[in-house]
Amino acid sequence: MTETTQDTIRAFIIDNFLFGDTSQVVADDTSLIDNNLVDSTGVLELVFFLETTFGISVADTEIVPDNLDSIGSMAAYIETKRRAAA
C-alpha cells in the first residue's frame, strides 16, 4: 500500500493532537480549527511538520486556513508548492 500525503498528515495529527486515539475520524475535509483539533500553537507544529516532512518552505503569509485547516487543504497546498518548485 502506498502512503499518500493525506495519510502522512493524518498520522501526524493522530499521533500529536489526538494522542494516538484513532476512534475519532479525521476526514480529508474535517476543519481542524473548527473542531478544536488544532490551536494556534498546533498550527505552528503543523507548519514545522510540513516543512521538514515534505521539504517545502511555508511563508508567514501562507499560514492561513485556506492552506492549513484540513488534511485535504494541506495536501493541495503541498502539491501546489511542489509544482512551483519543479
C-alpha positions as CSV (number, residue, x, y, z in Angstrom):
1,M,0.0,0.0,0.0
2,T,1.3,3.4,-0.9
3,E,1.1,6.1,1.7
4,T,-0.4,9.3,0.4
5,T,0.3,12.8,1.5
6,Q,-3.1,12.7,3.2
7,D,-2.1,9.5,5.1
8,T,1.1,11.0,6.3
9,I,-0.6,14.2,7.6
10,R,-3.4,12.2,9.2
11,A,-0.9,10.0,11.0
12,F,0.9,13.1,12.3
13,I,-2.4,14.6,13.5
14,I,-3.5,11.4,15.3
15,D,-0.1,11.0,17.0
16,N,0.4,14.6,18.0
17,F,-3.1,16.1,18.6
18,L,-5.3,13.1,19.3
19,F,-2.5,11.2,21.3
20,G,-3.0,8.1,19.2
21,D,-6.8,7.9,19.5
22,T,-8.0,6.5,16.2
23,S,-11.6,6.4,17.3
24,Q,-12.1,10.0,16.1
25,V,-12.5,10.2,12.4
26,V,-10.4,12.9,10.7
27,A,-11.7,13.1,7.2
28,D,-9.8,15.0,4.5
29,D,-12.3,17.9,4.7
30,T,-12.6,18.0,8.5
31,S,-11.8,21.5,9.8
32,L,-9.0,21.1,12.3
33,I,-9.6,24.5,13.8
34,D,-13.5,24.5,13.9
35,N,-13.4,21.0,15.5
36,N,-10.8,22.2,18.1
37,L,-8.3,19.6,17.0
38,V,-5.5,22.2,16.5
39,D,-5.0,25.6,18.2
40,S,-2.6,28.3,17.3
41,T,0.4,26.5,18.7
42,G,-0.7,23.4,16.9
43,V,-0.7,25.3,13.6
44,L,3.0,26.1,14.2
45,E,3.7,22.5,14.9
46,L,1.9,21.6,11.6
47,V,4.0,24.1,9.7
48,F,7.2,22.7,11.1
49,F,6.0,19.1,10.3
50,L,5.1,20.1,6.7
51,E,8.4,21.8,6.1
52,T,10.5,19.0,7.5
53,T,8.5,16.1,6.1
54,F,7.7,17.4,2.6
55,G,10.7,19.7,2.0
56,I,8.7,22.8,1.5
57,S,9.0,26.3,2.9
58,V,5.9,27.9,4.4
59,A,5.9,31.7,4.3
60,D,4.2,33.6,7.1
61,T,1.7,34.9,4.7
62,E,0.8,31.4,3.7
63,I,-0.2,30.3,7.2
64,V,-3.9,30.8,6.6
65,P,-6.9,28.4,7.0
66,D,-7.2,28.0,3.2
67,N,-3.9,26.2,3.3
68,L,-3.8,24.5,6.7
69,D,-7.4,24.0,8.0
70,S,-7.9,20.4,6.8
71,I,-5.9,17.4,5.6
72,G,-7.2,18.0,2.1
73,S,-6.2,21.7,2.1
74,M,-2.7,20.9,3.3
75,A,-2.3,18.2,0.7
76,A,-3.4,20.6,-2.0
77,Y,-1.1,23.3,-0.7
78,I,1.9,20.9,-0.6
79,E,1.2,19.8,-4.2
80,T,1.0,23.5,-5.3
81,K,4.3,24.2,-3.6
82,R,5.9,21.2,-5.2
83,R,4.7,22.2,-8.7
84,A,6.0,25.7,-8.2
85,A,9.4,24.4,-7.2
86,A,9.7,22.0,-10.2
